[in-house]
Amino acid sequence: GGGPGLRPPPGCPQRRLGARERRDVQREILAVLGLPGRPRPRAPPAASRLPASAPLFMLDLYHAMAGDDDEDGAPAERRLGRADLVMSFVNMVERDRALGHQEPHWKEFRFDLTQIPAGEAVTAAEFRIYKVPSIHLLNRTLHVSMFQVVQEQSNRESDLFFLDLQTLRAGDEGWLVLDVTAASDCWLLKRHKDLGLRLYVETEDGHSVDPGLAGLLGQRAPRSQQPFVVTFFRASPSPIRTPR
Amino acid sequence: AVRPLRRRQPKKSNELPQANRLPGIFDDVHGSHGRQVCRRHELYVSFQDLGWLDWVIAPQGYSAYYCEGECSFPLDSCMNATNHAILQSLVHLMMPDAVPKACCAPTKLSATSVLYYDSSNNVILRKHRNMVVKACGCH
């Protein structure tokens, strides 16, 4: 929690709402917020209550954005562009190419995009993955490329669409951000489908590297370092509100 | 147009009229009826009181403010009055039953951001425009 407006200012009159009054107020505020109803998130199991990467990132973004709400054109506002809705998607399924030493190596991530609201325009989308220094590839330059899995084929390699390429050192540590905005049109058209993203790592001389050996952390990483997708939308104004 | 409202009492002596005793247009400018001039007041919306802290991550509430007060002639520069509000206030002086005073309303609003979980436990940050009163004025 936190941020502005943590507690009512002193001297502000307060009154407990009655049950019906509370329901009415809730319904009206939800309509203003553009929500059809109150979200009912599932309580996470006790073991997974440690801070996860996506919520931590979103909280940082909230603090940057909340400080910005007063003024137009402030730094965070520029960083977010024209977006007024940001959604994070946790990695649902992860697959590695499990063919021993056969190249090329890759790692595939799937995200459930069914919650993307209708009528929103995607302004940007990022895949974020944490990298620890690689002990296997000291001082090597690595190229990390990201593809969208457009179509899976039973008898041959899946159809892929190139999204982004980043170059880094094997010893680097931190969040690697890959631009996956180009895949957004496809999500909006086929929102019932999971988003499949495939990640390849190569050395400068073109040899494929196992992403795990390159230090890229996947689903088995600590919760605060697990990969996720963050998407920036330009929302249509309160589409759910009905005229009165 | 305002002149007919002035009913000057013949001066008994050389004393100057007291500003706060002048009839007509200065009567209820600064709360002579116990009402304050148009300004911003505190209004806190508590997500905690709404029982929403299981899905709203931040904030727990926010100051939305509201505008209240008199918009009486003459409208000070601090009242952010529109030209129309000034004219309406003048007309109100002459026809108080037919034309009301200008309204005290928000002149500047700002956004507020809400961080919450959706039903699939995705974390969503949404910026809602025009949720907080930054300034009030006479409209």
Interface residues (C-beta under 8 A of the other chain):
Chain A: G1 G2 G3 P4 G5 L6 R7 P8 P9 G11 C12 Q14 R16 L17 R22 V25 Q26 I29 V32 L33 G34 R38 P39 R40 P41 R42 P44 A54 P55 M58 L59 L61 Y62 M65 A66 D69 D70 E71 A83 D84 L85 V86 M87 S88 F89 V90 D112 T114 Q115 A235 P237
Chain B: E42 L43 Y44 V45 S46 D49 L50 G51 W52 L53 D54 W55 I57 A58 P59 Q60 G61 Y62 S63 S110 A111 T112 S113 V114 L115 Y116 Y117 D118 S119 S120 N121 N122 V123 I124 L125 R126 K127 H128 R129 M131 V132 K134
